[in-house]
């Protein structure tokens, strides 16, 4: 088999890249080691930057997003019971949209299925070859039969643990990482959200987040130490702990119920450099990880593949390699700014084991400055709603 672009990974990054290339008349085959049902079963965040929404519209998959997504004009921060709303629309004229990553993936899958574009699920033993030449190939096994896919380019969109980054020769890649000493215990519940917009709460007991997936489905998180076990957290224990970390108004408005999903997510910051190796490009979680505090994971993946799609379209349509040559530097500039913002949000909202009284006062001063300074609030709004590529 032969294609122009081989895409490794059928998560939202790979599917969005495939869709953008398809709209430009460029052939791409997607290889995914998991089943389609498994990919759709992943529970992930769902706060979309305005630029991500615009990119999904460009890909022709924004219909259900606009019909069912919740447009938020701002967010609320709470520090030891003091709550303040930041109005993004008023500050900078931009918004975010709450729409689950699972739904984004579903929309992209349905569009790809309808067009007849090739996606090979449950592709085992995927390996990348000769991407330092003009004739890269991808080998894989399907139903016990070995296959080879010849291509012009390979896009590695297969996540942090995928084969793409692991295929880069030792010494060609530099990585930067920070592992945080806590995780997020999250539950999903079929109850109305506690507020119309997200509430990020800092408390001496730890961070908490009140989020939602729809007007009737809520997502809540509390900070827990590394090593905590889900089995030790009954629903009642979770609700009691969440109430303690919220302000009185939010705690009274909280509607509890049995959880329909419960998980613990460790937090880390990670960046790989560079992101191009001959004919192989890294994008999404294969290239970077951010703590979820800044709602940047899916959005960074979308901006990566948006830039990569532009570069590949430029190569095929305009016969120019300027975009390909500049891909790594271009997206890394935005990645590092998003890493900084996610680190900053994590630093001011969480309780760290080594935070002393001085550190707590610094966190409080940061909160007070944000709510008192329009310039600081505008910077928060600009970063949260998404920096331009």
C-alpha positions as CSV (number, residue, x, y, z in Angstrom):
1,X,0.0,0.0,0.0
2,X,1.1,3.6,-0.6
3,X,-0.1,6.9,0.6
4,X,1.2,10.5,0.8
5,X,1.1,10.9,4.6
6,X,1.2,8.0,7.1
7,X,-0.4,9.2,10.4
8,X,0.4,7.1,13.5
9,X,-2.4,7.4,16.0
10,X,-6.2,7.8,15.7
11,X,-6.7,10.1,18.6
12,X,-8.0,13.7,18.0
13,X,-4.6,14.9,16.8
14,X,-4.2,12.2,14.1
15,X,-7.8,12.3,13.1
16,X,-7.8,16.1,12.8
17,X,-4.6,16.1,10.7
18,X,-6.1,13.5,8.5
19,X,-9.3,15.5,8.0
20,X,-7.4,18.8,7.2
21,X,-5.2,17.0,4.7
22,X,-8.3,15.2,3.1
23,X,-10.0,18.6,2.7
24,X,-6.9,19.7,0.7
25,X,-6.9,16.7,-1.5
26,X,-3.9,15.0,0.2
27,X,-4.1,11.3,0.8
28,X,-3.4,10.0,4.3
29,X,-3.7,6.6,6.0
30,X,-4.1,6.5,9.8
31,X,-2.7,3.5,11.8
32,X,-4.0,2.9,15.3
33,X,-3.0,0.1,17.6
34,X,-6.2,0.2,19.6
35,X,-9.8,-0.6,18.5
36,X,-12.2,2.2,17.5
37,X,-14.3,1.6,20.6
38,X,-11.3,1.8,22.9
39,X,-10.3,5.2,21.4
40,X,-13.8,6.5,21.9
41,X,-13.9,5.2,25.5
42,X,-11.1,7.5,26.6
43,X,-12.3,10.1,29.1
44,X,-10.5,13.4,28.6
45,X,-10.9,17.1,29.2
46,X,-13.1,19.3,27.1
47,X,-12.3,23.0,27.3
48,X,-11.6,24.2,23.7
49,X,-9.8,27.4,22.9
50,X,-11.4,29.7,20.3
51,X,-8.7,28.8,17.8
52,X,-9.4,25.1,18.2
53,X,-13.0,25.7,17.5
54,X,-12.1,27.6,14.4
55,X,-9.8,24.8,13.3
56,X,-12.6,22.2,13.8
57,X,-14.9,24.4,11.7
58,X,-12.2,24.5,9.0
59,X,-12.1,20.7,9.1
60,X,-15.9,20.7,8.5
61,X,-16.7,19.0,11.8
62,X,-18.0,21.9,13.9
63,X,-21.8,21.4,13.5
64,X,-22.5,19.3,16.6
65,X,-19.9,21.3,18.6
66,X,-21.8,24.5,18.0
67,X,-25.2,22.9,18.6
68,X,-24.2,21.2,21.9
69,X,-21.0,22.9,23.1
70,X,-21.2,25.3,26.0
71,X,-19.7,28.7,25.2
72,X,-18.0,30.2,28.3
73,X,-17.2,33.9,28.5
74,X,-14.9,33.4,31.5
75,X,-13.8,31.3,34.5
76,X,-13.8,31.8,38.3
77,X,-10.9,31.5,40.7
78,X,-11.4,30.9,44.4
79,X,-8.7,31.3,47.0
80,X,-9.6,30.1,50.6
81,X,-13.3,31.0,50.0
82,X,-12.8,34.3,48.2
83,X,-14.2,33.9,44.7
84,X,-13.6,36.1,41.6
85,X,-14.9,35.8,38.0
86,X,-12.6,36.8,35.1
87,X,-14.8,37.8,32.1
88,X,-12.7,36.9,29.0
89,X,-15.2,38.4,26.5
90,X,-15.1,41.7,28.3
91,X,-11.3,41.7,28.8
92,X,-10.2,40.6,25.3
93,X,-13.2,39.7,23.3
94,X,-12.6,35.9,23.2
95,X,-14.3,32.8,24.7
96,X,-13.8,29.1,25.3
97,X,-16.2,26.2,24.6
98,X,-16.8,23.2,26.8
99,X,-17.1,20.2,24.5
100,X,-15.7,16.8,25.5
101,X,-12.6,15.4,23.8
102,X,-14.6,12.2,23.3
103,X,-17.1,14.1,21.3
104,X,-14.4,15.8,19.2
105,X,-13.0,12.4,18.5
106,X,-16.4,11.0,17.6
107,X,-17.1,13.9,15.2
108,X,-13.8,13.4,13.4
109,X,-14.2,9.6,13.2
110,X,-17.7,9.9,11.7
111,X,-16.5,12.4,9.1
112,X,-13.6,10.1,8.2
113,X,-15.9,7.1,8.0
114,X,-18.3,9.0,5.8
115,X,-15.6,10.0,3.4
116,X,-14.2,6.5,3.0
117,X,-10.7,7.6,4.0
118,X,-8.6,4.7,5.3
119,X,-8.1,4.1,9.0
120,X,-6.6,0.8,10.2
121,X,-7.5,0.0,13.8
122,X,-5.8,-2.7,15.8
123,X,-2.6,-2.4,13.8
124,X,0.0,-4.3,15.8
125,X,3.8,-4.2,15.9
126,X,4.0,-0.8,14.1
127,X,7.5,0.3,13.2
128,X,8.9,3.3,11.3
129,X,11.7,2.9,8.8
130,X,13.9,5.1,6.6
131,X,12.3,8.4,7.6
132,X,15.8,10.0,7.1
133,X,15.4,9.2,3.4
134,X,13.0,10.2,0.6
135,X,11.2,6.9,0.9
136,X,10.0,6.2,4.4
137,X,7.9,3.2,5.2
138,X,5.7,2.0,8.1
139,X,5.4,-1.7,8.8
140,X,2.6,-3.3,10.9
141,X,0.7,-6.5,11.5
142,X,-3.0,-6.8,11.1
143,X,-4.9,-10.1,11.8
144,X,-1.5,-11.9,11.9
145,X,-0.5,-10.6,8.4
146,X,2.5,-8.3,8.0
147,X,2.0,-5.2,5.9
148,X,4.1,-2.3,4.6
149,X,2.9,1.2,4.0
150,X,5.1,3.4,1.7
151,X,4.7,7.1,2.1
152,X,6.2,10.5,1.6
153,X,5.9,11.7,5.2
154,X,5.1,10.2,8.7
155,X,3.2,12.1,11.3
156,X,3.7,10.8,14.8
157,X,0.4,11.5,16.6
158,X,0.4,8.4,18.8
159,X,0.9,9.9,22.3
160,X,3.5,10.0,25.0
161,X,4.0,6.2,25.0
162,X,3.7,5.7,21.3
163,X,6.3,4.3,18.8
164,X,6.9,7.6,16.9
165,X,9.1,9.4,19.4
166,X,10.6,6.1,20.5
167,X,11.8,5.6,16.9
168,X,14.0,8.7,16.9
169,X,17.7,7.8,17.1
170,X,19.3,8.2,20.5
171,X,21.0,11.5,20.7
172,X,18.8,13.3,18.2
173,X,16.2,14.2,20.7
174,X,16.4,16.3,23.8
175,X,13.6,16.2,26.5
176,X,12.6,18.5,29.3
177,X,10.4,17.2,32.1
178,X,8.9,18.2,35.5
179,X,6.9,15.6,37.5
180,X,4.6,17.1,40.1
181,X,4.2,15.5,43.6
182,X,0.4,15.1,43.3
183,X,-2.4,14.0,41.0
184,X,-6.0,14.8,40.3
185,X,-8.7,12.5,41.5
186,X,-11.6,13.1,39.1
187,X,-15.2,11.9,39.0
188,X,-17.9,12.1,36.3
189,X,-21.5,12.4,37.6
190,X,-24.9,12.8,35.9
191,X,-25.9,15.9,37.9
192,X,-26.1,19.6,36.9
193,X,-22.8,21.5,37.4
194,X,-22.3,23.7,40.5
195,X,-21.9,26.9,38.4
196,X,-22.4,28.1,34.8
197,X,-18.6,28.3,34.3
198,X,-15.5,26.5,35.7
199,X,-14.4,27.2,39.2
200,X,-10.7,26.7,40.0
201,X,-10.2,26.6,43.8
202,X,-7.1,26.9,45.9
203,X,-7.4,25.7,49.5
204,X,-4.9,24.8,52.2
205,X,-6.2,21.2,51.9
206,X,-5.4,21.2,48.1
207,X,-6.7,22.3,44.7
208,X,-10.2,21.6,43.5
209,X,-11.9,22.1,40.1
210,X,-15.6,22.2,39.3
211,X,-16.1,21.6,35.6
212,X,-18.8,20.1,33.3
213,X,-19.5,18.2,30.1
214,X,-23.1,19.4,29.6
215,X,-25.9,21.1,31.5
216,X,-26.7,17.7,33.1
217,X,-23.2,16.1,33.4
218,X,-20.5,17.4,35.7
219,X,-16.8,16.7,36.1
220,X,-15.1,17.4,39.5
221,X,-11.5,17.0,40.6
222,X,-9.5,17.2,43.9
223,X,-5.8,17.3,44.3
224,X,-4.4,14.1,46.0
225,X,-0.9,12.9,46.9
226,X,0.9,10.6,44.5
227,X,0.3,7.0,45.5
228,X,-3.4,7.5,46.4
229,X,-5.6,4.6,45.3
230,X,-9.1,5.0,43.8
231,X,-10.3,2.1,46.0
232,X,-9.7,4.3,49.0
233,X,-12.0,7.0,47.7
234,X,-15.7,6.3,48.1
235,X,-18.1,8.8,46.5
236,X,-19.1,10.1,49.9
237,X,-15.5,10.7,50.8
238,X,-14.9,12.6,47.5
239,X,-18.0,14.8,48.0
240,X,-17.0,15.6,51.6
241,X,-13.5,16.6,50.5
242,X,-14.7,18.7,47.6
243,X,-17.1,20.7,49.8
244,X,-14.3,21.5,52.2
245,X,-12.2,23.1,49.4
246,X,-15.0,25.2,47.9
247,X,-16.4,28.5,49.0
248,X,-19.7,28.4,51.0
249,X,-21.9,29.4,48.0
250,X,-20.5,26.7,45.7
251,X,-20.6,24.0,48.5
252,X,-24.3,24.7,49.1
253,X,-25.1,24.6,45.3
254,X,-23.2,21.3,44.8
255,X,-25.6,18.5,43.7
256,X,-24.0,15.1,44.4
257,X,-24.8,11.6,43.0
258,X,-23.2,8.3,42.2
259,X,-20.1,8.6,40.1
260,X,-20.2,7.0,36.6
261,X,-16.4,7.3,36.2
262,X,-13.5,7.8,38.6
263,X,-9.8,8.1,37.9
264,X,-6.5,9.5,39.2
265,X,-4.4,11.5,36.8
266,X,-0.7,12.2,37.6
267,X,0.6,15.6,36.6
268,X,3.7,16.3,34.5
269,X,5.2,18.8,32.2
270,X,7.2,17.4,29.2
271,X,8.6,18.8,26.0
272,X,10.7,17.0,23.3
273,X,12.9,18.9,20.9
274,X,13.1,19.1,17.9
275,X,9.9,17.8,16.4
276,X,11.1,17.0,12.9
277,X,13.5,14.2,11.9
278,X,13.8,14.0,8.2
279,X,10.4,12.9,7.0
280,X,9.1,12.2,10.5
281,X,7.2,14.8,12.5
282,X,6.0,14.7,16.1
283,X,2.7,16.3,17.2
284,X,0.4,16.2,20.2
285,X,1.3,14.1,23.2
286,X,4.1,12.5,21.3
287,X,5.8,15.9,21.5
288,X,4.6,17.4,24.8
289,X,2.6,16.9,27.9
290,X,1.1,19.7,30.1
291,X,-0.6,19.5,33.5
292,X,-4.3,19.8,32.9
293,X,-4.6,23.0,35.0
294,X,-4.4,25.3,32.0
295,X,-6.7,23.2,29.8
296,X,-4.0,23.1,27.1
297,X,-3.5,19.4,26.2
298,X,-6.0,18.9,23.4
299,X,-5.6,22.5,22.3
300,X,-1.9,22.2,21.8
301,X,-2.3,19.0,19.9
302,X,-4.8,20.8,17.6
303,X,-2.5,23.8,17.0
304,X,0.4,21.3,16.2
305,X,-1.5,19.5,13.6
306,X,-3.0,22.7,12.2
307,X,0.6,24.0,11.6
308,X,1.7,20.6,10.2
309,X,-1.3,20.4,7.9
310,X,-0.4,23.9,6.6
311,X,3.2,22.8,6.0
312,X,2.3,19.6,4.1
313,X,-0.4,21.5,2.0
314,X,2.3,24.0,1.2
315,X,4.6,21.2,0.1
316,X,2.1,19.5,-2.1
317,X,0.1,22.4,-3.5
318,X,2.7,25.3,-3.6
319,X,5.8,23.1,-4.0
320,X,7.5,24.8,-1.2
321,X,9.2,23.2,1.8
322,X,9.4,26.4,3.9
323,X,6.6,25.3,6.2
324,X,8.1,21.8,6.6
325,X,11.5,23.3,7.4
326,X,10.0,25.7,9.9
327,X,7.5,23.4,11.6
328,X,9.5,22.4,14.6
329,X,10.6,26.0,15.6
330,X,7.1,27.4,14.9
331,X,5.2,25.0,17.1
332,X,7.8,24.8,19.8
333,X,7.5,28.5,20.3
334,X,3.8,28.2,21.1
335,X,4.3,24.9,23.1
336,X,6.7,26.5,25.5
337,X,4.3,29.5,26.1
338,X,1.5,27.0,26.9
339,X,3.9,25.0,29.1
340,X,4.7,28.2,31.0
341,X,1.0,29.1,31.5
342,X,0.1,25.5,32.6
343,X,3.0,25.5,35.0
344,X,2.0,28.9,36.4
345,X,-1.6,27.9,36.9
346,X,-0.5,24.7,38.6
347,X,1.9,26.6,40.8
348,X,-0.6,29.2,42.1
349,X,-3.6,26.9,42.6
350,X,-2.0,23.7,44.2
351,X,-0.7,23.0,47.6
352,X,2.9,21.7,47.3
353,X,4.5,19.6,50.1
354,X,7.3,22.1,50.5
355,X,5.1,25.2,50.5
356,X,5.7,27.2,53.7
357,X,3.9,30.2,55.1
358,X,5.8,32.5,52.8
359,X,4.9,30.5,49.7
360,X,1.2,30.5,50.7
361,X,1.3,34.3,51.0
362,X,3.0,34.6,47.6
363,X,0.2,32.5,46.1
364,X,-2.4,34.7,47.8
365,X,-0.6,37.8,46.5
366,X,-0.8,36.4,42.9
367,X,-4.6,35.9,43.3
368,X,-5.1,39.4,44.7
369,X,-3.0,40.9,41.9
370,X,-5.0,39.1,39.3
371,X,-8.3,40.3,40.5
372,X,-7.1,43.9,41.1
373,X,-5.2,44.4,37.8
374,X,-7.0,44.5,34.4
375,X,-3.6,44.0,32.7
376,X,-2.9,40.8,34.7
377,X,-6.5,39.6,34.2
378,X,-6.1,40.3,30.4
379,X,-2.9,38.2,30.3
380,X,-4.8,35.4,32.0
381,X,-7.6,35.7,29.5
382,X,-5.2,35.8,26.5
383,X,-3.4,32.6,27.6
384,X,-6.5,30.7,28.7
385,X,-8.4,31.3,25.5
386,X,-5.3,30.5,23.4
387,X,-2.3,32.4,22.0
388,X,-2.2,32.8,18.3
389,X,0.0,30.3,16.4
